[in-house]
Amino acid sequence: MELYKVEEDPTTRDRLVREAFDGLFHAARLASMAYPSTEVARWSAIKAQLPHLHKVAFDNFIKALHIKYFYNGEYPRDRIEGEFKRWLKLTEEYVDRLESDTRMRKDHASGYRSPQSHL
């Protein structure tokens, strides 16, 4: 994301911004694929394997980051950095939730009870 600030060519600058937002989408996509442990990369197949709340969140990543911002170039040009930081935080939170849910599912399947569950 930092490269766009020093880029003088408007076309290259636009591409760098789009790719930065799309990078966040791909992070969410890869985390969504890891959740059900699938190699299928089609959005509809990934979404079908996610619980409802994760499905809704992933759909937002697709619609905003990948389609609107990356493909269509309709990102907010007057607040690029703030918007990127907002989506970065949302992506990190999403990945963390998926990771936490995966750990809980594995623990539940194995019969493991964390020390905190005894309190």
C-alpha angles and dihedrals in degrees: 000000000000093000094069090064094064097036113106100187108088094211093052091043090053091049092051092051093047092049092049091055091044089053088061090051091052091050089054091045093052092047089049090052092049093051095070090025096242134150092203107115100187110117095224092052092048093048091049090061097049127089113253099264092048090045091055092047093048090049089055090053090051096047099042109029102030105030107024101033103028105031100029098030091226098142119137102269094190094059107026097146095045092048092048092050090049092052092042089057092046090049093049091049091048093050091047091051092050091048092049092047091049091052091049092049091050092047091049092048092050094044092242116155117197118231088249091060089067093061 
